[in-house]
C-alpha cells in the first residue's frame, strides 16, 4: 500500500443536528452538521413535518389546484354541450 495517501481519521468527530442533538463518532472530518437525525426525523418521531427547502411542496400543490380547475372547466363545458344538443330547434 502507498504511504501518506489516506485522509486523517478523527476518532472523536462531533456530529451536530439542527435540532441540537450531538454525537461523537469516528470520521474523516472533525465536525459535521446535519439537518435531520433519528431524534427529529418524522419517520422515527411519528410526527408529520415537511422539510421543504426549495418550496417543492407548494409548487406541487399549486399545480394540483390548476389541474383540478381545468378538469372542472372541461366537465362544465361538456355538460353545456349536452344541454345545447338536446334542445330542439
N, C-alpha and C positions, 0 to 999 in steps of 0.2 A: 504494500500500500504506500501511496505517496505521503510524505510528511507535510504538515502545515497547509493542508487544503481544506480541512474541516473547520466549520464555524465554531465559535466559542459556545460552550454549553453552560447555561446558568442553572444550578440545582435549585435555587430559591427565587425563581422568577415570579413576579407578582401579577396576577390577572385581576382586573377590576371591571365589574359590570356597571352599567348605567344606573342600576337600582341601588348600588352601593355595596353589594356583596363582593368579597375579595377571597382569592385562593392563592396558595403558594404551590407552584408546580415546577417541574423541570422544563426548560425551553431554550431555544437559541436566541431569544430576546429577553432582556432583563425585565421589561414591563410591557403589558398589553392592556388595551381597553376594548371591551366588547359591548354590544347593545343588549343582547338577551342572554339569560342564563336559566338554569333549572329553577331558580328562585322566583323569576318573574315571567317566564315563558308561559303563554296561555295553555299550552298542551299539558304542562305539569301542574299549573295552578287551578285549572278548570274555569278560569275567567276569560271571557271573550274580550280581547283587546286587539285592535288593529294598529299595527305599526306601519304607517303609510308615509314614508319619507318623500315619495315622488308624486303624491296625490293620485295614484293609480285607481284607488277605490272610488274617489269622487268622479274621475273621468269615466269609469265603467258605469256608475250609477247614472250619470248624465246621458250616456249613450243608450242605456236601457230605457230611460224615460222618453227619449226621442223616438226610439224604435216602437215603443208601445203607442205613442201618439200617432205615428204613421200608420200602424195597423188599425187603430180605431178609426182614423180618417178613411182608410180603404174600405172598412166594413160599412161605414155610413154611406159612402158613395155607391157601393153595391146595393144597399137597401133602397136608395133613391132610384137607382136604375130599374130595380124590380117594380117599384111603385109606378114609375112612369110607363113601363112596358105593359102593365096590367090595365091602365086606363083606356077605355075605348075612345076612339077619335070621332 
